[in-house]
């Protein structure tokens, strides 16, 4: 069900005008007053400083942190006292404990890591297929989409590791939404590796290659989980060099069905925002979001 936010004029803060451009477009179309921030004047944001934006606008219904990973926690600390809901791009923090500490510091603000795939319009049918399956294979494999190679994105310290922090959360968010017992998952296989370097990347379909930069992150990650009688096989890869494979495969004893995910549709982002706004005062809803976020961070720390 789609809930409209048009009845009440709302104000949103979008920080970081990379993926933040998508949020700006979605929120503007929904009738929000959207205030944008980016340190780079070339991005054309309303402000280059978060503090100035807060001073001039005081309070926001939603805030969206779309900045480099290593800045997430500090910016959340900055905007949370002036926002009802804060959405943080994944990963939310470097560790699960750091995420927990962030939430505890701001008890009056609802903070959630972006899990947009849980809000696809077809998610209910996917969850039903998962419930009937014994093995669920989740792939988020890109043929050639290394993000901004040579930038902070491929610096292990600044990005918190690489593909395991960038793509694996997409797959883990499916698992935590498919299975009520996700917190009881047993890890039966884990693997991460760096298969590429700047001198082996001649190009990329997703961002430029800075040959003078740093590339010291994993670009492939694998994780196999068992929950009760189900097995979840997760594979994330920035550069497979064969084909794009963003898919879900549901396996039963004598059959299987593959579902093509593609890139996450824009309406999933909107549904996520709408649902969180609708549940602003629903304590159970936010407790569940917190459990999902901590578990996803825990799983990423294993790699």
Secondary structure, 3 states (H helix, E strand, C coil): CCCCCCCCCCEEEEECCCCHHHHHHHHHHCCCEEEEECCCHHHCCCECCHHHHHHHHCCEEEEEECCCHHHHHHHHHHHHCCEEEEEECCCCCCCHHHHHHHHHHCCCCEEEECCHHHHCCCHHHHHHHHHHCCEEEEEEECCCCCCCCECHHHCHHHHCCEHHHHCHHHHHHHHHHHCCCHHHCEEEEEEEECCCCHHHCCCCCCCCCCCCCECCCECEEEEEEEECCEEEEEEEECCCCCCCEEEEEEECCCCEEEEECCCCCHHHHHHHHHHHHHCCCCHHHHHHHHHHHHHHHHHHHCC
